Amino acid sequence: MMWLRSSMSPFRSSFPGQEYAYKSIDCILMMMKQYNIPLSSEFHSDSDLQAHNLILKVGAPIMLTRNIDAPGCECTRLIVKSCFKCP
C-alpha cells in the first residue's frame, strides 16, 4: 500500500480544498443504511484487504476496485461530492 499512498499524493494535492481522512471499518453505519446499497458478507470478511486510511477531497475522482452496482454510479468511476467528519 505504500506505493499507492506515495503515488497518489501529487495527484491529490492538485485539487484545492481540505483533505478528509477516513480509516477503514468493518461495519456499516446506521446513517448509511438510508442509501439501501446491498453489500454481501464477503465485503466485510475479505482477508486480502488490509487496514488503511482513505484520504479524499471534494471534487476529486475516485475509482473503486469492486463494482458496487448501485443506482447513480456509472460503473466504478465516481466523483466526491461532499465529505463529513466522523465522530
Residue pairs with C-beta under 8 A, 6 or more apart in sequence:
1 50
1 52
8 55
12 19
12 55
12 57
12 60
15 57
15 59
15 60
16 57
16 59
17 57
17 58
17 59
18 57
18 58
18 83
19 55
19 56
19 57
20 55
20 56
20 57
20 83
20 84
20 85
21 53
21 54
21 55
22 53
22 54
22 55
22 56
22 86
23 51
23 52
23 53
23 54
24 49
24 51
24 52
24 53
24 54
26 44
27 44
28 39
35 70
37 68
37 70
39 68
43 66
56 62
56 80
56 83
57 80
57 83
58 80
58 81
58 82
58 83
59 79
59 80
60 79
60 80
61 77
61 78
61 79
61 80
62 77
62 78
62 79
62 80
63 76
63 77
63 78
64 76
64 78
65 76
66 76
67 75
67 76
68 76
